[in-house]
Amino acid sequence: MYNIQTLNKISAVGTDLFDKAKYNIADAPENPDAIMVRSAAMHDMEFGSNLLAIARAGAGVNNIPVDKCAEMGICVFNTPGANANAVKELVIAGLLLSSRKIADALAWVPSLKGEGDQVGKLVEKGKSQFAGPEIKGKTLGIIGLGAIGILVANAAVSLGMNVIGTDPFLSVNSALKLSRKVCIVPSTKEIFASSDYITVHVPCNADTKGFINADSIASMKDGVKVLNFARGELVNTNDMISALDNGKVSCYVTDFPNAEIIGVKNAVCIPHLGASTPESEDNCASMAAEELIDYIENGNIKNSVNFPDAQLNAEGTKVCILHKNVPDVISQVTSVFGQNNVNIDNMINKSKKTFAYTMIDTSADVSDELISRIDALENIIKVRVIK
């Protein structure tokens, strides 16, 4: 019986995929074999030796100590694309909120309560303060053309916008999903210089943290509108507040409020609603569950952020080895098999930066001694046998 711990409320669409004869799903099981999480902070958690994997029901993994997990042989999964449509719809709402001053208008209307028959006249008199431009014909710059960025780009084209985008990691498959009307530019430099609206859809890492800052804002068009539905840390808050104050940025829409930006004029703060739809939660939960089941039962990896994707269909016993991506590991492992007179029927090895994953299929019996010898090799992190 495998113990699956849920740190947040996970949609039953996902948890129901686990075979109840094999899995125990609970909030706090003893020695969990896997964890399902949404937004719960995990950086201060202690992980037991049983823990094989963590599945984030969402795309971002900032709440998970990914590097620590890799060193411990814990495979961390996410669910890219599962909430893409939900976020796309909110980004489109953000475009309209940034242009038409809808949030300010909605906040103003309750002030007319009690005015009786004068409400109509007061509405007509006061509405001009909330006027704003249409988005049709304006240029939208998209930084990051992954699952969400592509959907935003195509939707914006359908709304009559001129769309330009950039992504140094744009794959052929992703490019084929883009409308032919989307213009791909080589860098953010062109996005900043040409866009009336800018939306960011990139992960937050050492290279992207705070990349929307005083310098990048200075290269943008006067009165630009900036949307951030990716990660709050992508934008330097103090620099954005200064830009809003001096009018360089006419509106900033963010799905990641913080103490500094709340209440700032022309900042529209949404309480992290990007993936808050029942459809998105169901999609993320089911994808996370499927990833865990395939890894636990078959050793296959898909959508891991710290280990490479790898799949091996085995007829016999499968030996799964998480290890450092350094020379000579494979030869040492295969030597152990040879020294124990165990033939390798099939093998796959994949790497991702400093870590690697090897799966070996054999029709022979795999002894505890063989596994112990592999586990004792230098640069081996974790060894698992699946029969």
C-alpha positions as CSV (number, residue, x, y, z in Angstrom):
1,M,0.0,0.0,0.0
2,Y,1.4,3.4,-1.0
3,N,0.7,6.5,1.1
4,I,-0.2,9.7,-0.8
5,Q,-0.2,12.9,1.2
6,T,-2.3,15.8,0.1
7,L,-1.1,19.2,1.5
8,N,-4.0,21.1,0.0
9,K,-7.5,20.3,-1.1
10,I,-7.0,18.3,-4.3
11,S,-9.9,17.7,-6.7
12,A,-11.5,14.3,-6.4
13,V,-11.1,14.0,-10.2
14,G,-7.5,13.5,-9.5
15,T,-7.5,11.5,-6.2
16,D,-10.2,9.1,-7.6
17,L,-7.7,7.9,-10.2
18,F,-5.7,6.1,-7.5
19,D,-6.6,2.5,-7.1
20,K,-7.9,2.3,-3.5
21,A,-6.5,-1.3,-3.3
22,K,-3.0,0.1,-3.8
23,Y,-3.1,3.7,-2.4
24,N,-4.1,5.4,0.8
25,I,-4.9,9.1,0.3
26,A,-4.7,11.2,3.4
27,D,-3.8,14.7,4.7
28,A,-1.1,13.4,7.1
29,P,-0.2,9.7,6.5
30,E,2.8,8.2,8.1
31,N,5.9,8.1,5.9
32,P,4.3,9.2,2.6
33,D,5.5,7.7,-0.6
34,A,4.3,10.7,-2.6
35,I,2.9,14.2,-1.9
36,M,0.3,16.1,-3.9
37,V,0.4,19.9,-3.4
38,R,-1.0,23.1,-4.8
39,S,0.2,26.2,-3.0
40,A,1.4,25.0,0.4
41,A,4.9,26.0,1.3
42,M,7.3,23.0,1.6
43,H,10.7,24.6,2.0
44,D,10.8,24.0,5.8
45,M,9.4,20.4,5.6
46,E,11.4,17.4,6.5
47,F,11.1,14.5,3.9
48,G,11.3,10.9,4.9
49,S,13.4,8.3,3.1
50,N,10.2,6.7,1.7
51,L,9.3,9.8,-0.3
52,L,9.6,9.1,-4.0
53,A,7.9,12.0,-5.6
54,I,6.1,15.3,-5.2
55,A,3.4,16.4,-7.7
56,R,2.5,20.1,-7.9
57,A,-1.1,20.5,-9.2
58,G,-0.1,23.6,-11.2
59,A,2.9,24.9,-13.2
60,G,5.0,26.9,-10.8
61,V,7.1,25.1,-8.2
62,N,8.5,28.0,-6.2
63,N,6.8,26.5,-3.1
64,I,8.9,23.3,-3.4
65,P,12.6,22.9,-2.6
66,V,13.4,21.4,-6.0
67,D,17.2,21.3,-5.6
68,K,17.0,19.7,-2.2
69,C,14.5,17.1,-3.6
70,A,16.9,16.3,-6.4
71,E,19.7,15.6,-4.0
72,M,17.5,13.3,-2.1
73,G,16.2,11.5,-5.1
74,I,12.7,12.9,-4.9
75,C,11.2,13.5,-8.3
76,V,9.2,16.7,-8.5
77,F,6.5,16.9,-11.1
78,N,4.3,19.8,-12.3
79,T,1.3,20.0,-14.6
80,P,2.2,22.3,-17.5
81,G,-0.7,23.4,-19.6
82,A,-3.4,22.0,-17.3
83,N,-4.5,25.5,-16.2
84,A,-3.5,27.3,-19.3
85,N,-7.0,28.1,-20.5
86,A,-8.1,29.4,-17.1
87,V,-5.1,31.8,-17.0
88,K,-5.6,32.8,-20.6
89,E,-9.2,33.9,-19.8
90,L,-8.0,36.0,-16.8
91,V,-5.3,37.6,-18.9
92,I,-7.9,38.7,-21.5
93,A,-9.9,40.1,-18.6
94,G,-6.7,41.9,-17.4
95,L,-6.3,43.5,-20.9
96,L,-9.8,45.0,-20.6
97,L,-9.3,46.0,-16.9
98,S,-6.1,47.8,-17.9
99,S,-7.8,49.8,-20.7
100,R,-11.3,50.6,-19.5
101,K,-10.7,51.5,-15.8
102,I,-13.4,48.9,-15.0
103,A,-12.2,48.3,-11.5
104,D,-12.2,52.0,-10.6
105,A,-15.7,52.3,-12.1
106,L,-17.1,49.4,-10.1
107,A,-15.6,50.9,-6.9
108,W,-17.2,54.3,-7.7
109,V,-20.7,53.1,-8.3
110,P,-21.6,52.2,-4.7
111,S,-20.9,55.9,-3.8
112,L,-24.2,56.7,-5.6
113,K,-26.2,54.5,-3.2
114,G,-29.0,56.6,-1.7
115,E,-29.1,59.2,-4.5
116,G,-32.5,58.0,-5.7
117,D,-33.7,59.5,-9.0
118,Q,-30.4,61.3,-9.4
119,V,-28.4,58.1,-10.0
120,G,-28.9,58.2,-13.8
121,K,-27.8,61.8,-14.1
122,L,-24.8,61.2,-11.8
123,V,-23.7,58.2,-13.8
124,E,-23.8,60.2,-17.0
125,K,-21.9,63.1,-15.3
126,G,-19.2,60.9,-13.7
127,K,-18.5,58.2,-16.3
128,S,-16.0,60.3,-18.3
129,Q,-13.4,59.8,-15.5
130,F,-13.3,56.1,-16.4
131,A,-13.0,56.4,-20.1
132,G,-10.3,54.2,-21.7
133,P,-9.2,53.0,-25.1
134,E,-10.2,49.9,-27.0
135,I,-7.7,47.1,-27.4
136,K,-8.5,46.5,-31.0
137,G,-5.7,47.6,-33.3
138,K,-3.2,48.0,-30.4
139,T,0.0,46.0,-30.1
140,L,0.3,43.3,-27.4
141,G,3.8,42.1,-26.6
142,I,4.0,38.6,-25.1
143,I,7.1,37.5,-23.3
144,G,7.0,33.7,-23.1
145,L,5.2,31.6,-25.6
146,G,4.5,28.4,-23.7
147,A,1.1,26.9,-23.1
148,I,-0.4,30.1,-21.7
149,G,1.4,32.5,-23.9
150,I,0.2,30.8,-27.1
151,L,-3.4,30.8,-26.0
152,V,-3.2,34.5,-25.1
153,A,-1.5,35.3,-28.4
154,N,-4.2,33.6,-30.5
155,A,-7.1,35.0,-28.4
156,A,-5.6,38.6,-28.8
157,V,-5.4,38.1,-32.5
158,S,-9.0,37.1,-32.6
159,L,-9.8,40.3,-30.7
160,G,-8.1,42.4,-33.4
161,M,-4.8,43.1,-31.7
162,N,-1.4,43.2,-33.3
163,V,0.5,40.5,-31.5
164,I,4.3,40.2,-31.2
165,G,6.0,37.6,-29.0
166,T,9.4,36.3,-28.0
167,D,10.6,33.1,-26.4
168,P,14.2,31.8,-26.8
169,F,12.9,28.3,-26.0
170,L,10.0,28.2,-28.5
171,S,9.6,24.6,-29.7
172,V,8.6,23.6,-33.2
173,N,5.4,22.1,-31.8
174,S,4.5,25.3,-29.9
175,A,5.3,27.4,-33.0
176,L,2.8,25.4,-35.0
177,K,0.1,26.2,-32.6
178,L,0.5,30.0,-33.0
179,S,-1.6,32.0,-35.3
180,R,0.2,33.0,-38.5
181,K,-0.6,36.6,-37.6
182,V,1.6,36.5,-34.5
183,C,5.0,38.1,-35.2
184,I,7.9,36.4,-33.4
185,V,10.7,38.8,-32.5
186,P,14.2,37.9,-31.3
187,S,14.3,39.5,-27.8
188,T,12.4,41.5,-25.2
189,K,14.1,44.6,-26.6
190,E,11.6,44.7,-29.5
191,I,8.7,43.9,-27.1
192,F,9.5,46.8,-24.8
193,A,10.0,49.3,-27.7
194,S,6.9,48.4,-29.7
195,S,4.1,47.3,-27.3
196,D,1.1,49.2,-26.0
197,Y,0.4,46.2,-23.7
198,I,3.0,43.8,-22.3
199,T,2.1,40.4,-20.7
200,V,4.7,38.1,-19.2
201,H,4.5,34.3,-19.1
202,V,7.9,33.0,-18.1
203,P,9.0,31.0,-15.0
204,C,10.6,32.9,-12.1
205,N,14.3,31.9,-11.8
206,A,17.7,33.6,-11.3
207,D,17.6,34.9,-14.9
208,T,14.1,36.3,-14.8
209,K,13.5,37.5,-11.3
210,G,12.9,41.2,-11.3
211,F,13.6,41.6,-15.0
212,I,10.7,44.1,-15.2
213,N,12.5,46.9,-13.5
214,A,13.5,50.5,-13.9
215,D,15.8,49.8,-16.8
216,S,13.4,47.7,-18.8
217,I,10.5,50.0,-18.0
218,A,12.5,53.0,-19.3
219,S,12.8,51.2,-22.7
220,M,9.0,50.8,-22.9
221,K,6.6,53.1,-24.6
222,D,5.1,55.9,-22.5
223,G,1.8,54.9,-21.1
224,V,2.4,51.2,-21.5
225,K,0.1,48.8,-19.7
226,V,1.9,45.8,-18.0
227,L,0.2,42.5,-17.1
228,N,1.7,39.9,-14.8
229,F,-0.1,36.6,-14.4
230,A,3.0,34.5,-14.1
231,R,4.9,35.2,-10.9
232,G,5.0,38.3,-8.7
233,E,8.8,38.2,-8.4
234,L,9.2,38.8,-12.1
235,V,8.4,42.5,-11.5
236,N,10.4,44.8,-9.2
237,T,7.6,46.3,-7.2
238,N,9.3,49.5,-6.1
239,D,10.3,50.3,-9.7
240,M,6.8,49.6,-10.9
241,I,5.3,51.9,-8.3
242,S,7.6,54.7,-9.4
243,A,6.6,54.1,-13.0
244,L,2.9,54.2,-12.1
245,D,3.5,57.4,-10.2
246,N,5.2,59.2,-13.0
247,G,2.9,57.8,-15.7
248,K,5.5,55.8,-17.6
249,V,3.2,52.8,-17.0
250,S,-0.4,53.8,-17.2
251,C,-1.7,50.6,-15.6
252,Y,-0.2,47.5,-13.9
253,V,-2.4,44.4,-13.6
254,T,-1.1,41.7,-11.3
255,D,-2.4,38.4,-10.0
256,F,0.1,38.6,-7.2
257,P,-0.7,41.3,-4.7
258,N,1.9,42.3,-2.1
259,A,1.8,44.9,0.7
260,E,3.5,47.5,-1.3
261,I,1.4,47.4,-4.5
262,I,-2.0,47.2,-2.9
263,G,-3.8,50.5,-3.0
264,V,-1.4,52.1,-5.5
265,K,-3.2,54.3,-8.1
266,N,-3.5,52.5,-11.4
267,A,-2.5,49.2,-10.0
268,V,-5.2,46.5,-10.4
269,C,-4.5,43.7,-7.9
270,I,-6.3,40.4,-8.4
271,P,-6.0,37.8,-5.6
272,H,-4.2,35.0,-7.5
273,L,-7.2,33.8,-9.4
274,G,-5.3,32.6,-12.5
275,A,-6.0,28.9,-12.0
276,S,-9.0,29.2,-9.7
277,T,-11.6,27.5,-11.9
278,P,-13.1,24.1,-11.3
279,E,-12.0,23.0,-14.7
280,S,-8.4,24.0,-14.0
281,E,-8.3,22.4,-10.6
282,D,-9.7,19.1,-12.1
283,N,-7.2,19.2,-15.0
284,C,-4.2,19.8,-12.7
285,A,-5.3,17.2,-10.2
286,S,-5.8,14.5,-12.8
287,M,-2.5,15.2,-14.5
288,A,-0.6,15.2,-11.2
289,A,-2.2,11.9,-10.2
290,E,-1.4,10.3,-13.6
291,E,2.2,11.4,-13.3
292,L,2.6,9.9,-9.8
293,I,0.9,6.7,-10.7
294,D,3.1,6.2,-13.8
295,Y,6.2,6.9,-11.8
296,I,5.4,4.8,-8.7
297,E,4.1,1.8,-10.7
298,N,6.2,2.0,-13.8
299,G,9.2,4.2,-13.0
300,N,8.3,6.5,-16.0
301,I,9.0,10.2,-15.7
302,K,7.0,12.9,-17.5
303,N,6.9,16.6,-16.6
304,S,9.5,16.5,-13.9
305,V,11.3,19.8,-13.1
306,N,14.4,18.2,-11.5
307,F,14.9,14.9,-13.4
308,P,14.7,14.1,-17.1
309,D,11.6,12.7,-18.8
310,A,12.2,9.0,-19.5
311,Q,10.0,6.0,-20.4
312,L,10.8,2.3,-20.7
313,N,8.3,-0.4,-21.4
314,A,9.7,-3.4,-19.6
315,E,8.8,-7.1,-19.9
316,G,10.6,-8.2,-16.8
317,T,12.0,-6.5,-13.7
318,K,12.8,-2.8,-14.0
319,V,15.7,-1.3,-12.0
320,C,15.3,2.5,-11.8
321,I,18.4,4.6,-10.8
322,L,18.5,8.3,-10.0
323,H,22.1,9.5,-10.1
324,K,24.4,12.5,-10.7
325,N,25.1,13.3,-14.4
326,V,28.8,12.5,-14.4
327,P,31.0,10.2,-16.5
328,D,31.4,6.5,-15.8
329,V,28.2,6.0,-13.8
330,I,26.6,3.9,-16.5
331,S,29.6,1.7,-17.0
332,Q,29.9,1.1,-13.2
333,V,26.2,0.1,-13.0
334,T,26.4,-2.3,-16.0
335,S,29.5,-3.8,-14.6
336,V,27.6,-4.7,-11.4
337,F,25.0,-6.4,-13.5
338,G,27.7,-8.4,-15.4
339,Q,29.5,-9.3,-12.2
340,N,26.3,-10.7,-10.8
341,N,25.6,-12.6,-14.1
342,V,22.4,-10.6,-14.8
343,N,21.7,-9.9,-18.4
344,I,20.4,-6.4,-19.4
345,D,17.5,-6.8,-21.9
346,N,16.9,-3.1,-22.4
347,M,18.2,0.2,-21.0
348,I,17.5,3.9,-21.3
349,N,19.5,6.8,-19.8
350,K,18.4,10.4,-19.8
351,S,20.0,13.5,-18.2
352,K,18.8,16.9,-17.1
353,K,21.5,19.4,-16.1
354,T,23.4,17.8,-13.2
355,F,21.1,14.9,-12.7
356,A,20.3,11.7,-14.6
357,Y,18.0,8.8,-14.7
358,T,18.7,5.2,-15.9
359,M,16.1,2.4,-16.3
360,I,17.2,-1.1,-16.9
361,D,14.9,-4.0,-17.9
362,T,16.0,-7.5,-17.2
363,S,14.2,-10.9,-17.3
364,A,16.6,-12.3,-14.7
365,D,16.1,-12.3,-11.0
366,V,17.5,-9.2,-9.3
367,S,19.0,-9.9,-5.9
368,D,19.1,-7.6,-2.9
369,E,22.9,-7.9,-3.1
370,L,23.0,-6.5,-6.7
371,I,20.8,-3.5,-5.7
372,S,23.0,-2.9,-2.6
373,R,26.1,-2.8,-4.7
374,I,24.6,-0.3,-7.1
375,D,23.3,1.8,-4.3
376,A,26.8,1.9,-2.8
377,L,28.4,3.3,-6.0
378,E,29.6,6.9,-5.9
379,N,27.1,9.4,-7.4
380,I,24.1,7.1,-7.0
381,I,21.2,8.9,-5.3
382,K,18.4,6.3,-5.2
383,V,17.8,2.8,-6.6
384,R,14.3,1.3,-7.0
385,V,13.2,-2.1,-8.2
386,I,9.8,-2.5,-10.0
387,K,8.6,-6.0,-10.7
